[in-house]
């Protein structure tokens, strides 16, 4: 009989401690892991768009041609590319900042909805 009491006590205590520890984890280690994840996704987006390569080669002529027209054409083409890639990168950063913001706000919103849902359903 004492084995069952010990089992139930340990099980109950573990569940209660996990529930109480959840907000601490969410806003400490969980937030840190989410921020690192979002930062890695932003860096991956920059790497996928080859932003650093474009910036490094913006004043070099395309296709290895050396005439003045090649310089001018390359400058205009790469400048146009840079504008669009920076726009895409800005949208990518905004997306991951929204994910991070959702991580911060979601538990508060869920608790608020749980607390005030009964008031909206009752006449």
N, C-alpha and C positions, 0 to 999 in steps of 0.2 A: 504494500500500500504506500509506503514512503517513497518507493521508486517512482510511482505515478505522480505523487505530489511534487517531487523534485523535478520530474520531467515537465509537468505543467507549469511549475514556478519558473523554471529556466526558459521554457518556450514563451511564456507570458512576459517575463522580464526582458528577453531579447527583442521581442516585438515592440514593447513600449520604448526601450532604449533606441531602437532603430528609427521609430517614428519621431522621437524627440531629437535625434541626431540629424535627421534629414535636412532641416533648414540650415543647420550649421554647415553641413557638407555642401549643400546647393550653392550657398553664397561664399564659400571659401575654396575648397579644392575643386568642386564642380565648376565654379566660375573660372578658375584658373585654367582648367583643362579645356573649357569651351573657348576661352579667349585664345589659347594657343592653337586650338583647332581652327578657329576663324582666321588667325594670322597666317597659318600654313596654307589655307585655301586662297587667301589674298596673294601670297607669294607664288603659289601654283598658277594663279590666273595671270600674274605678271610674266611668269616664265612661259606660259602657253601663248601669250600674245607677243612674246619676244620683244618686250618693251625696251629692255636694256640694249639689245642688239640694234634696234632701230635708232635709239638715241646716240649710240656710239658711232653709227655709220651715216648719220643724217647729212653730213657734208661731203661724203665720198660719192663719186659718180657710179651709177649703176652699170653693170655689165663690163666694167673695166675700161670704158671709153674715156678719153682724156680731153675732148673738145669742150669749148665753153658752153655749147648747147647741151651737152650731156650733163654738165654741172647744174645748169639752170633747170633742166627737165627733172633731174634726180632730186634737186632741192624741192621743187614744187610737189612732186609725187610723194616724196617721203614726208613732207610737211602735212600733206593731206592725210596720209596714212597715220601720222602721229596724232592728228586731231581726233580721228575716229577711234584709234586705239586708246587714247587717253579718256575719251568719252566712255568706251566700254569698260575700261579699268575703273573709272569713277563709279559706274553703275555696279560693278562687281564688288567694290569696297562698300558701297551703300547696302547692298544685299547682305553682306556678312556682318555689317554693323547692326542691321535689323535683326538678324539671327541672334546676335549677342544681346541686344536690347530685349528681345522676346524671352531669352533665358532669364533675364533679370526680372521681368514683369509677370511672367506666366504664373508663378506660384501665388503671387499677391492677387492677381486677377481671379485665379481659381478659388482661393479662400474667400474673396469678396463675393463671388457668385454663389458659393455654398452657403454663406451666411445670409445673404439677402434673397436667395431664390424662394424661400418659404414665404416671404412677405409678398412677392409678386403673384404667387399661386393662390393664396388665401383671399377670400372675398372681403 
